[in-house]
Amino acid sequence: MLERWYPWGWAPNVFAIDYAKLQALGYKGILFDIDNTLVHHGADATPKVEALFRELDAMGMKTLLLSDNSAERIQRFNKHIGAPYIAEAGKPDPAAYRRGAKMLGLPVEQVVCIGDQVFRDIRGANRCGMASILVDFIRLPQETHYGKKRVLEKYIMACWRRNPRWRDRLGNIQK
């Protein structure tokens, strides 16, 4: 029952992922969530995030921003990155993920989705057969409260960690 929310892999953040290994596994495209995945909610892209996108581009990996945010918010974040994007995606609707793969010119089997939310990012990717990687959500040190969904996500991830059949379907994807 919980398997529908299990990610294919986990990493503490987007910078800890071994993208060369993903590429060696046959993945050619990545759909990224923005808020709390790449940057703190509402923040602009950082130089480190911009460098990550340049690195992925140099590797030949295609990237797309898949977000429930407005186009204006994504364009502000994307100013120095220039990745294609889908605004107001309606996650976890699998149609948005399929559309993202199509925009990259790739079948869903060659695309991985990276996000911080089990009930949106991971669930949507899983619903269309796309690989998914959950990263810990970004929060500022002074932020001590987080929503009820995050508590449920902790429970789901505790079950995932105890289940070798589902854990790390991508293998160890961390650097």
Accessible surface in RSA format (square Angstrom, percent):
REM  Atomic radii and reference values for relative SASA: ProtOr
REM  Chains: A
REM  Algorithm: Lee & Richards
REM  Probe-radius: 1.40
REM  Slices: 20
REM RES _ NUM      All-atoms   Total-Side   Main-Chain    Non-polar    All polar
REM                ABS   REL    ABS   REL    ABS   REL    ABS   REL    ABS   REL
RES MET A   1   158.24  81.9 118.11  78.2  40.13  95.5 107.25  91.2  50.99  67.6
RES LEU A   2    42.36  23.6  40.68  29.1   1.68   4.2  40.68  28.6   1.68   4.5
RES GLU A   3    52.33  30.0  48.91  37.0   3.41   8.1  15.95  30.8  36.38  29.7
RES ARG A   4    91.98  38.6  81.23  41.4  10.75  25.6  27.45  37.5  64.53  39.1
RES TRP A   5    49.36  19.8  49.36  23.9   0.00   0.0  44.88  23.9   4.49   7.3
RES TYR A   6     7.68   3.6   7.68   4.4   0.00   0.0   0.00   0.0   7.68   9.5
RES PRO A   7     0.00   0.0   0.00   0.0   0.00   0.0   0.00   0.0   0.00   0.0
RES TRP A   8    56.30  22.6  56.30  27.3   0.00   0.0  54.05  28.8   2.25   3.7
RES GLY A   9     0.00   0.0   0.00   N/A   0.00   0.0   0.00   0.0   0.00   0.0
RES TRP A  10    55.69  22.3  53.26  25.8   2.43   5.7  52.15  27.8   3.54   5.7
RES ALA A  11     0.00   0.0   0.00   0.0   0.00   0.0   0.00   0.0   0.00   0.0
RES PRO A  12    47.64  34.7  41.91  38.2   5.73  20.8  41.91  34.6   5.73  35.6
RES ASN A  13    56.88  39.2  56.45  54.5   0.43   1.0  15.98  38.4  40.91  39.5
RES VAL A  14     1.21   0.8   1.21   1.1   0.00   0.0   1.21   1.1   0.00   0.0
RES PHE A  15    53.62  26.8  45.70  28.3   7.92  20.6  46.99  28.5   6.63  19.0
RES ALA A  16    22.11  20.3  16.47  25.4   5.64  12.8  22.06  31.1   0.05   0.1
RES ILE A  17     0.00   0.0   0.00   0.0   0.00   0.0   0.00   0.0   0.00   0.0
RES ASP A  18    40.56  28.4  40.37  40.2   0.19   0.4   1.35   3.2  39.21  39.1
RES TYR A  19     3.32   1.6   1.29   0.7   2.03   5.3   1.29   1.0   2.03   2.5
RES ALA A  20    61.24  56.3  54.51  84.1   6.73  15.3  54.84  77.2   6.40  16.9
RES LYS A  21    69.40  33.9  63.79  39.1   5.61  13.4  46.17  41.6  23.23  24.7
RES LEU A  22     0.00   0.0   0.00   0.0   0.00   0.0   0.00   0.0   0.00   0.0
RES GLN A  23    67.25  37.6  56.89  41.6  10.36  24.7  20.70  44.1  46.55  35.3
RES ALA A  24    90.91  83.6  47.47  73.3  43.44  98.8  60.58  85.3  30.33  80.4
RES LEU A  25    89.76  50.0  58.13  41.6  31.63  79.5  62.93  44.2  26.82  72.2
RES GLY A  26    34.61  42.7   0.00   N/A  34.61  42.7  31.43  86.2   3.18   7.1
RES TYR A  27    21.69  10.1  21.69  12.3   0.00   0.0   6.68   5.0  15.01  18.5
RES LYS A  28   103.39  50.4 102.26  62.7   1.13   2.7  56.52  50.9  46.87  49.9
RES GLY A  29     0.00   0.0   0.00   N/A   0.00   0.0   0.00   0.0   0.00   0.0
RES ILE A  30     0.00   0.0   0.00   0.0   0.00   0.0   0.00   0.0   0.00   0.0
RES LEU A  31     0.07   0.0   0.00   0.0   0.07   0.2   0.07   0.1   0.00   0.0
RES PHE A  32     0.09   0.0   0.00   0.0   0.09   0.2   0.09   0.1   0.00   0.0
RES ASP A  33    11.61   8.1  10.53  10.5   1.07   2.5   0.94   2.2  10.66  10.6
RES ILE A  34     0.00   0.0   0.00   0.0   0.00   0.0   0.00   0.0   0.00   0.0
RES ASP A  35    14.73  10.3  11.89  11.8   2.84   6.7  10.36  24.4   4.37   4.4
RES ASN A  36    29.08  20.1  29.08  28.1   0.00   0.0   0.00   0.0  29.08  28.1
RES THR A  37     1.75   1.2   0.00   0.0   1.75   4.2   0.00   0.0   1.75   2.7
RES LEU A  38     4.64   2.6   0.00   0.0   4.64  11.7   0.00   0.0   4.64  12.5
RES VAL A  39     5.56   3.7   1.66   1.5   3.91   9.4   5.56   4.8   0.00   0.0
RES HIS A  40    44.26  24.2  40.81  28.4   3.45   8.8  30.06  31.0  14.20  16.5
RES HIS A  41   115.48  63.1 102.12  71.0  13.36  34.2  67.46  69.5  48.02  55.9
RES GLY A  42    28.42  35.0   0.00   N/A  28.42  35.0  18.67  51.2   9.75  21.8
RES ALA A  43    37.43  34.4  28.02  43.2   9.41  21.4  37.26  52.5   0.17   0.5
RES ASP A  44    75.22  52.7  67.12  66.8   8.10  19.2  25.59  60.2  49.63  49.5
RES ALA A  45    16.80  15.5   1.63   2.5  15.17  34.5   1.63   2.3  15.17  40.2
RES THR A  46    56.83  40.4  55.06  55.8   1.77   4.2  54.28  72.9   2.55   3.9
RES PRO A  47   110.03  80.2 106.95  97.5   3.08  11.2 108.34  89.4   1.69  10.5
RES LYS A  48   128.46  62.7 119.92  73.6   8.54  20.3  77.46  69.7  51.00  54.3
RES VAL A  49     0.82   0.5   0.82   0.7   0.00   0.0   0.82   0.7   0.00   0.0
RES GLU A  50    28.05  16.1  27.05  20.5   1.00   2.4   0.59   1.1  27.46  22.4
RES ALA A  51    42.33  38.9  38.35  59.2   3.99   9.1  38.91  54.8   3.42   9.1
RES LEU A  52     8.40   4.7   5.44   3.9   2.96   7.5   7.82   5.5   0.58   1.6
RES PHE A  53    12.20   6.1   8.54   5.3   3.66   9.5   8.96   5.4   3.24   9.3
RES ARG A  54   148.21  62.2 140.05  71.4   8.16  19.4  77.51 105.9  70.71  42.9
RES GLU A  55    79.46  45.6  71.47  54.1   7.99  19.0  35.89  69.4  43.57  35.6
RES LEU A  56     0.00   0.0   0.00   0.0   0.00   0.0   0.00   0.0   0.00   0.0
RES ASP A  57   108.12  75.7  97.19  96.7  10.93  25.9  17.38  40.9  90.73  90.5
RES ALA A  58    91.56  84.2  49.50  76.4  42.07  95.7  60.62  85.4  30.94  82.0
RES MET A  59    53.15  27.5  29.03  19.2  24.12  57.4  33.92  28.8  19.23  25.5
RES GLY A  60    52.51  64.8   0.00   N/A  52.51  64.8  33.46  91.8  19.05  42.7
RES MET A  61     5.54   2.9   0.00   0.0   5.54  13.2   0.00   0.0   5.54   7.3
RES LYS A  62    95.11  46.4  89.52  54.9   5.59  13.3  63.68  57.3  31.43  33.5
RES THR A  63    18.85  13.4  13.97  14.2   4.87  11.6   0.92   1.2  17.93  27.1
RES LEU A  64     0.00   0.0   0.00   0.0   0.00   0.0   0.00   0.0   0.00   0.0
RES LEU A  65     0.00   0.0   0.00   0.0   0.00   0.0   0.00   0.0   0.00   0.0
RES LEU A  66     1.68   0.9   1.57   1.1   0.10   0.3   1.57   1.1   0.10   0.3
RES SER A  67     0.74   0.6   0.74   1.0   0.00   0.0   0.00   0.0   0.74   1.0
RES ASP A  68    49.99  35.0  29.45  29.3  20.53  48.6  28.55  67.2  21.44  21.4
RES ASN A  69    35.82  24.7  30.31  29.3   5.52  13.3   5.21  12.5  30.61  29.6
RES SER A  70    40.62  34.3  34.30  45.8   6.32  14.5  24.72  52.6  15.90  22.3
RES ALA A  71    31.73  29.2  30.11  46.5   1.62   3.7  30.11  42.4   1.62   4.3
RES GLU A  72   125.73  72.2 118.77  89.9   6.96  16.6  64.26 124.3  61.47  50.2
RES ARG A  73    24.20  10.2  20.15  10.3   4.06   9.7  23.53  32.2   0.68   0.4
RES ILE A  74     0.00   0.0   0.00   0.0   0.00   0.0   0.00   0.0   0.00   0.0
RES GLN A  75    94.15  52.6  85.84  62.7   8.31  19.8  30.81  65.6  63.34  48.0
RES ARG A  76   111.83  47.0 100.08  51.0  11.75  28.0  61.06  83.5  50.77  30.8
RES PHE A  77     1.65   0.8   0.00   0.0   1.65   4.3   0.00   0.0   1.65   4.7
RES ASN A  78    12.57   8.7   9.92   9.6   2.65   6.4   1.93   4.6  10.65  10.3
RES LYS A  79   151.75  74.0 119.11  73.1  32.64  77.7  71.45  64.3  80.30  85.5
RES HIS A  80   125.53  68.6  95.81  66.6  29.72  76.0  66.33  68.4  59.20  68.9
RES ILE A  81    33.25  18.9   1.93   1.4  31.32  75.5   5.89   4.2  27.36  74.3
RES GLY A  82    63.42  78.2   0.00   N/A  63.42  78.2  33.07  90.7  30.35  68.0
RES ALA A  83     9.08   8.3   0.88   1.4   8.19  18.6   5.83   8.2   3.25   8.6
RES PRO A  84    60.93  44.4  48.97  44.6  11.96  43.5  60.53  50.0   0.40   2.5
RES TYR A  85    61.35  28.6  49.21  28.0  12.14  31.6  34.71  26.1  26.64  32.8
RES ILE A  86     4.00   2.3   2.14   1.6   1.86   4.5   4.00   2.9   0.00   0.0
RES ALA A  87    27.04  24.9  11.04  17.0  16.00  36.4  11.04  15.5  16.00  42.4
RES GLU A  88   127.12  73.0 103.09  78.0  24.03  57.2  36.72  71.0  90.40  73.8
RES ALA A  89    14.10  13.0   0.00   0.0  14.10  32.1   2.05   2.9  12.06  31.9
RES GLY A  90    45.17  55.7   0.00   N/A  45.17  55.7  37.01 101.6   8.16  18.3
RES LYS A  91    15.82   7.7   6.31   3.9   9.51  22.6   2.95   2.7  12.87  13.7
RES PRO A  92    40.36  29.4  40.36  36.8   0.00   0.0  40.36  33.3   0.00   0.0
RES ASP A  93    67.22  47.1  63.83  63.5   3.39   8.0  16.55  39.0  50.66  50.5
RES PRO A  94    16.79  12.2  16.79  15.3   0.00   0.0  16.79  13.9   0.00   0.0
RES ALA A  95    49.40  45.4  45.19  69.7   4.21   9.6  46.09  64.9   3.31   8.8
RES ALA A  96     8.35   7.7   2.91   4.5   5.44  12.4   7.27  10.2   1.09   2.9
RES TYR A  97     0.00   0.0   0.00   0.0   0.00   0.0   0.00   0.0   0.00   0.0
RES ARG A  98   118.42  49.7 113.67  57.9   4.76  11.3  50.47  69.0  67.95  41.2
RES ARG A  99   135.74  57.0 130.77  66.7   4.97  11.8  46.34  63.3  89.40  54.2
RES GLY A 100     0.00   0.0   0.00   N/A   0.00   0.0   0.00   0.0   0.00   0.0
RES ALA A 101     1.66   1.5   1.66   2.6   0.00   0.0   1.66   2.3   0.00   0.0
RES LYS A 102   168.13  82.0 152.04  93.3  16.08  38.3 100.22  90.2  67.90  72.3
RES MET A 103    86.66  44.9  50.16  33.2  36.50  86.9  57.11  48.6  29.55  39.1
RES LEU A 104    10.84   6.0   5.53   4.0   5.31  13.4   9.08   6.4   1.76   4.7
RES GLY A 105    59.99  74.0   0.00   N/A  59.99  74.0  33.89  93.0  26.10  58.5
RES LEU A 106    22.15  12.3  11.99   8.6  10.16  25.5  15.43  10.8   6.72  18.1
RES PRO A 107    67.95  49.5  55.29  50.4  12.66  46.0  67.30  55.6   0.65   4.0
RES VAL A 108    25.74  16.9  23.43  21.2   2.31   5.6  23.43  20.4   2.31   6.3
RES GLU A 109   121.95  70.0 104.25  78.9  17.70  42.1  62.38 120.7  59.57  48.6
RES GLN A 110    50.49  28.2  50.49  36.9   0.00   0.0   8.53  18.2  41.96  31.8
RES VAL A 111     0.00   0.0   0.00   0.0   0.00   0.0   0.00   0.0   0.00   0.0
RES VAL A 112     0.00   0.0   0.00   0.0   0.00   0.0   0.00   0.0   0.00   0.0
RES CYS A 113     2.09   1.6   2.09   2.3   0.00   0.0   0.00   0.0   2.09   2.3
RES ILE A 114     0.00   0.0   0.00   0.0   0.00   0.0   0.00   0.0   0.00   0.0
RES GLY A 115     0.00   0.0   0.00   N/A   0.00   0.0   0.00   0.0   0.00   0.0
RES ASP A 116     2.47   1.7   0.07   0.1   2.41   5.7   0.00   0.0   2.47   2.5
RES GLN A 117    48.80  27.3  48.80  35.7   0.00   0.0   2.26   4.8  46.54  35.3
RES VAL A 118     0.01   0.0   0.01   0.0   0.00   0.0   0.01   0.0   0.00   0.0
RES PHE A 119    41.22  20.6  34.76  21.5   6.46  16.8  34.76  21.1   6.46  18.5
RES ARG A 120    84.17  35.3  84.17  42.9   0.00   0.0   9.54  13.0  74.63  45.2
RES ASP A 121     1.16   0.8   1.16   1.2   0.00   0.0   0.00   0.0   1.16   1.2
RES ILE A 122     0.00   0.0   0.00   0.0   0.00   0.0   0.00   0.0   0.00   0.0
RES ARG A 123    55.34  23.2  55.34  28.2   0.00   0.0   5.09   7.0  50.24  30.5
RES GLY A 124     0.00   0.0   0.00   N/A   0.00   0.0   0.00   0.0   0.00   0.0
RES ALA A 125     0.00   0.0   0.00   0.0   0.00   0.0   0.00   0.0   0.00   0.0
RES ASN A 126    30.53  21.1  11.16  10.8  19.38  46.7  12.30  29.6  18.23  17.6
RES ARG A 127   116.52  48.9  82.25  41.9  34.28  81.6  15.24  20.8 101.28  61.4
RES CYS A 128    16.52  12.5   0.00   0.0  16.52  38.8   5.75  14.6  10.78  11.6
RES GLY A 129    42.46  52.4   0.00   N/A  42.46  52.4  31.52  86.5  10.95  24.5
RES MET A 130     0.02   0.0   0.00   0.0   0.02   0.0   0.02   0.0   0.00   0.0
RES ALA A 131     2.35   2.2   0.40   0.6   1.95   4.4   0.40   0.6   1.95   5.2
RES SER A 132     0.00   0.0   0.00   0.0   0.00   0.0   0.00   0.0   0.00   0.0
RES ILE A 133     0.00   0.0   0.00   0.0   0.00   0.0   0.00   0.0   0.00   0.0
RES LEU A 134    12.00   6.7  12.00   8.6   0.00   0.0  12.00   8.4   0.00   0.0
RES VAL A 135     1.36   0.9   0.29   0.3   1.07   2.6   0.29   0.3   1.07   2.9
RES ASP A 136    70.66  49.5  63.36  63.1   7.30  17.3  26.92  63.3  43.74  43.6
RES PHE A 137    51.55  25.8  38.28  23.7  13.28  34.5  38.28  23.2  13.28  38.0
RES ILE A 138    56.17  32.0  49.58  36.9   6.59  15.9  54.37  39.1   1.81   4.9
RES ARG A 139   101.83  42.8  80.48  41.0  21.35  50.8  16.00  21.9  85.83  52.0
RES LEU A 140    72.03  40.1  70.94  50.8   1.08   2.7  71.19  50.0   0.84   2.3
RES PRO A 141   129.26  94.2  94.96  86.6  34.29 124.7 108.67  89.7  20.59 128.0
RES GLN A 142   133.68  74.8 106.51  77.8  27.17  64.7  66.84 142.3  66.84  50.7
RES GLU A 143    64.70  37.1  53.84  40.7  10.86  25.9  28.01  54.2  36.69  30.0
RES THR A 144   118.38  84.2  93.56  94.8  24.83  59.2  68.45  91.9  49.93  75.5
RES HIS A 145   157.03  85.8 135.70  94.3  21.33  54.6  97.35 100.3  59.68  69.4
RES TYR A 146    57.25  26.7  40.05  22.8  17.20  44.8  29.16  21.9  28.09  34.6
RES GLY A 147    36.58  45.1   0.00   N/A  36.58  45.1  28.37  77.9   8.21  18.4
RES LYS A 148   182.62  89.1 174.50 107.1   8.12  19.3 118.78 106.9  63.84  68.0
RES LYS A 149   111.32  54.3 110.12  67.6   1.20   2.9  76.87  69.2  34.45  36.7
RES ARG A 150    29.24  12.3  28.06  14.3   1.18   2.8   8.20  11.2  21.04  12.8
RES VAL A 151    89.39  58.8  88.05  79.7   1.34   3.2  88.05  76.5   1.34   3.6
RES LEU A 152    98.55  54.9  98.51  70.5   0.04   0.1  98.51  69.2   0.04   0.1
RES GLU A 153    14.42   8.3  14.32  10.8   0.10   0.2   6.47  12.5   7.95   6.5
RES LYS A 154   131.71  64.3 122.68  75.3   9.03  21.5  82.53  74.3  49.17  52.4
RES TYR A 155   126.33  59.0 120.04  68.3   6.30  16.4  87.43  65.7  38.90  48.0
RES ILE A 156     5.72   3.3   5.72   4.3   0.00   0.0   5.72   4.1   0.00   0.0
RES MET A 157    10.25   5.3  10.25   6.8   0.00   0.0  10.25   8.7   0.00   0.0
RES ALA A 158    36.34  33.4  31.87  49.2   4.47  10.2  35.71  50.3   0.63   1.7
RES CYS A 159    20.27  15.3  16.20  18.1   4.07   9.6   7.58  19.2  12.69  13.7
RES TRP A 160     6.24   2.5   6.24   3.0   0.00   0.0   6.24   3.3   0.00   0.0
RES ARG A 161   107.34  45.1  97.77  49.8   9.57  22.8  48.64  66.5  58.70  35.6
RES ARG A 162   168.99  71.0 142.12  72.4  26.87  64.0  75.84 103.7  93.15  56.5
RES ASN A 163    38.71  26.7  36.45  35.2   2.26   5.4   9.42  22.7  29.29  28.3
RES PRO A 164    99.79  72.7  81.95  74.7  17.84  64.8  82.72  68.3  17.07 106.1
RES ARG A 165   184.10  77.3 156.17  79.6  27.93  66.5  69.54  95.0 114.56  69.4
RES TRP A 166    47.59  19.1  47.59  23.0   0.00   0.0  47.26  25.2   0.33   0.5
RES ARG A 167    87.64  36.8  77.30  39.4  10.34  24.6  15.98  21.8  71.66  43.4
RES ASP A 168    52.44  36.7  42.33  42.1  10.12  23.9   9.67  22.8  42.77  42.7
RES ARG A 169    93.10  39.1  55.29  28.2  37.81  90.0  40.42  55.2  52.68  31.9
RES LEU A 170     9.94   5.5   4.04   2.9   5.90  14.8   7.59   5.3   2.35   6.3
RES GLY A 171    29.51  36.4   0.00   N/A  29.51  36.4  27.83  76.4   1.68   3.8
RES ASN A 172    99.85  68.9  89.46  86.5  10.39  25.0  32.12  77.3  67.73  65.5
RES ILE A 173     0.95   0.5   0.27   0.2   0.69   1.7   0.27   0.2   0.69   1.9
RES GLN A 174    57.24  32.0  46.79  34.2  10.45  24.9   8.47  18.0  48.76  37.0
RES LYS A 175   154.78  75.5  92.87  57.0  61.91 147.4  90.17  81.2  64.60  68.8
END  Absolute sums over single chains surface
CHAIN  1 A     8624.0       6934.2       1689.8       4838.6       3785.4
END  Absolute sums over all chains
TOTAL          8624.0       6934.2       1689.8       4838.6       3785.4
